[in-house]
Amino acid sequence: MFSINYSMNIRIRGIYATALTYLFIKDGFKVVQQTPQIAERFGMTPVVEPADVTVKDGEDKGEIVSIGADIYSFMRTVFRYSPVWKSPVKLYSVIRPEECKFMGYVVEPCLDEGLVIKPPVEGKIILTAKRAVSKDAMVWRGEGKTFFSEHIRDEDRIKLLSISIPYNKKGYNVKWRSNAPLATVSQLKEELESLIMRYESDDFRNQGEDFIRVLLSLEDKLFLDGIRSMVVKTMKFHHMLKYSYTHNEVDIEEAKENPDPTPLIDKLASNFLKIEHVKPDGRKILLRGGYVIYKETKPDYYLIRLKRNFEGGGGKYDSLDIPIDEGDYDIVEFDSRNWYQIHKYYSKYGNLKGVYVNISTPPEILRDKIRYIDLEVDVVKKGDRIEVVDLEELERVKNILGEKLYEKALKTVEEVKKLLS
């Protein structure tokens, strides 16, 4: 069905697996360790080979991460409207912090030397005691125990344990990684010997794996919907809905002759919705939520209008330099077709105090919340004065956004300025 280039092996897991499999194969990668469902959908014989890269959902199913060889160029090319971040510190590399910092990032715990077990996804590097790491295993001095990746089956654990026990008796801990069951016994024994030699000689020079994270925008989720529809029946908003529905509701709807996402979206838009404001670097800020005063859901778009009350007052509205008084409220509209939200701030008497327009990716409706990715730049209107604010912040995150998303933000600013005039 597809021509395959054998230069790099990719293992794919998670809710985006069908669309990603199509895209990787089309670009010449070799997909390995396919699930039975993926193999069936693509008419493929499962390839039982080690992976060079694992691509999967992140901690949040609104993210895709890759761990292993460097596929940044591919991710940046495919996801044109999503922030793509490559960690400057490799996962499983051994680093030597200075004054509890490394490359400007805080390091925890503050070890003199340690293995990176979490790159600075949240602004800090997490370490553990140094280990020698390969595709199949990790080795370090310890209690003489064997550990297993959660993805290794019980029957494979017995074989792997028989290999690692002699090294446990010598005081080495061994952790088998998910690729290990695909190697032969002799290969794994050689690998453990090599890892022990590297560990004892303190040789970690070429150790480490690239970590790349994509914060998926609604725009790119809709793109993945379209790609998936080339393989299997897929309705619009499929991947957005898969975030919130853990059972078979999406599959049941898609099995119908004329599937319609509207009922599923309606269920998500409850009376009160939180607002998840996601920064391009992945930080999530939970804003004051609001009550749904109007909603409109169609098979190809949705619109939600919220009223947010500011009981008690205090502080000022962002970039407007207008005080928040007791009884003030905000009317804000979230439209899946728009790259912005217009906040209209009113006094308790219904007088308009100012307008704040947040430039962002189109909003997603998730369970009990609305999410979007903030593009850092905003437009405000106070009286007749219209002003663009935080352009320098947009420039600061340009590399993470990528050229297309950066250009979209600037274009949207001009559209909003005209809209407010």
N, C-alpha and C positions, 0 to 999 in steps of 0.2 A: 504493500500500500504506500510506503514511504521509502525514499532512498536514505541510507544511514551512513554517517561519517563516524568512524570508530575512534576519533581522537579523544573523546572525553565521555565518561560514564556518569549519568545523572540518575539519582534515585528521587522520586517525587511522592510526597504524601500530603494529605489534607484536602480541604474542600475545593481547592483550585486545581486538583490533579489532572482532570480531563483536559481542560484548556491549556495548562502548562505542558502536558505531554505532547499535545499537538504542536505547540510553538517550539519546543525544544527539538523535536524530531524534524520539523520543517527547516530548522536552522542547522541541521547536520549533527546534532548530539545523539548519543546512544542512550536510550532510557533502559535502565536495568531494575531488577527486583520489583517488577510491576505487580500490583495487586491483581487478583483474578479478574475483577471487574474491568480494570483498565486494559488488561491483555485482551479480554473479550471485545471491548468496544473498538479497539484498534486492529483486531484480527491478527494479534501478535502472539508468538510463542514466548512465554516468559523467559527473560534472560537472567540467569543466575550467575552474576558476576559482581565483584566488589564495585562500589561506587566511588568516583572521584569527588562528587559533590552531592550533598543532600539538600533538596529544596522542599520546604514544608511551611505550614502555618506558623506564625510567630506565637509568642505568649498570648497575644490577642489575635483572633481570627481575622482581624482587619489588616493584618500584616503578612507578608511573605518573607522568609529568611532563607539564605543559602549559607551552607557551612562546607568548606573544603577548598577546592581549587577556585581560582579567581574567574567569576563570570560577570563581573561588574558591567562590562561593555554590553553584554547581551541584555541584562536587566535594565540598564539605562535606555537602550534602544526600544525595548518592548513597552516599558511603562513610562510613557512620555508625559503623563499628567499626574505623576505621583512622586513624592520625595524618595530618592534612593540614596542610601548612606552606606559607605564602606568603612568599616572600622579601621582606624589607623594603627590599632594594636591587634595582632593576630590572636585568635582563640587558640589556647593550648601552647602559646609561646611562653618562654621563661623570661621574666624581666627583673631588673634590679632598680626599684624605685629610689628616689632621693628625697628625703624629708617627706615621705608618705605621698609623693606625687610622681607621675610618669607622663611625659608629653603634655603636661598641663592638667592632667586628670588626677583627681583624688583616688588614692589606692586604699582598699580595705580588704582584709586587715593589713596593717602597716608592717609588712615583712621586708627583711633585707633582700630577699630573693624569693620569687614564687611563680607558680603557674597561673596563667590567665584562664579562669573558668567562666568569666563573663566579661566581654569587652564593654567599653563605656556607652552602652545603649542608653542608660539613664544618667549619664554624666560622670560615672565613676567606674573604676576597674575593680573587679572582685578577684582575689587571689586565693590559692591554696598552696600547700607545700609543693615544691618542684617535683615534676614527674617526667619520665621519658615517654613520649607518645608517638604512636604510629597509627595507620588506618585501622589496625585490628585490635590494638591493646594499649594499655598504660601500665607502667611499672614504677614503683617507688618503694623505699625502705619503710617498713611498718610492722604490723602485728603478724604478718604472714597470712593474709586472707585473700580470697578471690571474690571479686565483685563482677556483676554482669549488667550490661545495658538492658533496660526494660524491654527492648525489642527482640531479645534472644529467647527462643522457645526452650521449654524444660528439657526436651530430648537433646538439644544442642548443648545445653549447660553441662550435662553429664560428660560429654566428650571433652569440652573445654576445661572442665575442672580436673580431669585426669592429666591434662597437659600442664596445668599451672601448679598443681600440688607440690611437685618436687621443688619448685622455686619458692613456694610459700614456706617450705621447711627450712629454706636458707634465709628467711626473714624478709622476703620481698612480697609486697602486695601486688596483685595483678587485677586489672579491670579489663574485661573483654568488651570490645565495642561491637556495634551491630554488624560490621563487615566480617567479623571473625569466623562465623560458621561457614563461610564460603571458601575459606582457605583449607589446605590440607594440613594434616597433623605435622608433617615435616616442615612445612612453611611456617607454621605457628611457633614451633620450637626454635627455628632459626631466628624468627622475629623477636622472641623473648630474649634470646641470647644477645642479639644486637641491641635491644633496648637496655638491658642490664649493663652492657659495656658502655653505652652512651651515658647512662645515669651515673655510673661510678667514675667516669672520666669527666663528668660535668660538661658534656658536649651537647648543647641544645641549639647550636647555631642555625640549623635549617628547619627547626621545629615550629609548627604553627599552621593554622588554617584560616583562610579568609572568611570573614563574617560580613554578609551584606543583608541589609534590611530594606524592604520596600513598604512604605506606608501607603496602602492602596486607597486611592481616591474613588469616589463613586464613578467618575468618568472611566477609569481603567477597569473597574469591576464590570461596567456595562460592556466594555471592550471584550473582557473575558467571557461574558455571557454570549456575545456574538461568536467568538471562537468555539466555545463549547457547543453551540447550536450546529456547527458544521460536523459534529461527531454524533451527538445525541440530542433528542428533543429538549429544548431549553427555552423557558420564557424569560422575558425581561425582568431584571432585578433578582435573578436566580441567586447570584453570589451574595448579594446584600441580605437576602432572606435567609440564606444558609447560616449566616452569623447568629441569628436569633432562634431559629427553629432547630431543636436538637433531635427531633423524632423524624417522622416521614411526611410531615405536612407538605413540604415543597415537592417531594417526589409524587405524592398522591395527586396534587394539583396538576403537575406537568404530565401525568399519565392521561389526563382528560383530553378529549378531542380538541377543545379550544381552551387551553389553560389561561387563567386570568390571575395575575398577582394581587389584584385589588383587595379581595377578602383578607389575605394574609397581611397586607400593609395596614388595612383598617384595624386589625387586631393589635398591631404594634402601637398604633397611635392612641394611647390611653388618654384619660382626662388630664393627667399631669405628666409633663415630660421634662426630664433633665436635659441639660445641654452640655455635650462633651466637646470642648474646644481643644483640638489637637494641634500642637506646634510641629513645624517641619522636622525638628530634631526628635520627635516622638513623645515629648512631654504632654501629658493629658491634664487639662485644667477643667474642673467641673464648675460651670457657671450656674448662677441662679436659674432655677427652672421656671416653668410657667404653665398656666392652664390653657387647654385647647379651646379657643373660641370659634374656630372655623377650620374645617378640613375638606379637602377635595382630592379624591383618589381616583385615578384612571389607569387603564392598563399600561400607559406609557409615561405617566408622570404623577406626581402628588404635590400637594400644597398644604402646609400646616401653618396656622396663625396662632401665636401664643400671646397671652397677656401675662406679664411678669410684674408682680407688685413689689414695691420697695417700702415695706413697713418700717417705720422708725426713722428713715432718712439717714443722713450722714455721708460724708465723702463727696466726691464729685464724679460726674460722668466723664468717661475716658475721652481725652483730647478736646472736650468741649469747654472745660473750665466753668461748668455750671453746677452749682450745688444740688445734691439730691435731698429733696425735702420730704417730710413725712406725707404719705399718701400718693407720692409719685408712682407712675407705672409706665411700662414699656410695652408697645405693641410691635411684635417682630414676626416677619413672615419667612418661612423656609420653603423654597420652591426648588424641586429637583432639576428644573431647567435653568436655574440661575447660579452664577458664580459669586453671589453676594447675598447678604441679609441686611435689610434696612430696619434699623431700630429707631422707632419714633418715641421719644420720651415726653410724657405728659405730666402736668401737675394734677393734683387731686380734683381740680375743677375742670379738667379736660383741655387745658391750654397747652399747645405744643411748645416745649422748651428747647428742643434741639433734635437733630437727626444724626445718627452715627451709622455708617455703612461699613460692615466688615467684609473685606474681599477674601473669599475662601473657595475651596472646591465645593461643588454642589452637595447639599446636605443629604445624609442617609437617615432613614428611619429605622432604628433598631429597637429592641425590646426596652420600653420605658425611657428611651432617650433619643435625642437627635445628635448626630455626630457630623463634623466637617473638619477639614484640615485648613487651618488658618494660613493665609499667604502673606502675613505680616503687615501688609500695607492697608490703609483704611482711608475713607473719605468722610468728612464731617460737614454739617451745615448748621450754622448758627445765624438766625436771621436770614439775610441775603448772602452771607459770606460762605463760600464753598472752599474747602481746603483739603489737600491731600496730605496725610500724615504718615510718618514712619517709612518713607521710601528708603532710608538708609538701612532699615531692618530687612527690607526685601533684597537689597544688594548683598547683605551679609549672608543670606541663606541661598543665594543664587546657585551655587554649585550643588547643593542638595536637591533643589527644585528641578534643575535641568533647564535647558534652553526653552523647550516648549511651554512648560508650566510657568516659567518666569515671564515669557512673552504674553501668555494668557492673563497673568495678573496685571500687567501694564495695560493691556487692551481693555480689560474689565474696568480699570480705574477710569479710563476715558469714557466708557459707556455710562458709568455711574455719574460722572460729572455732568454729562448731557442730560441724564435722567433727572437730576436734582435742579437743573437750571430753570 
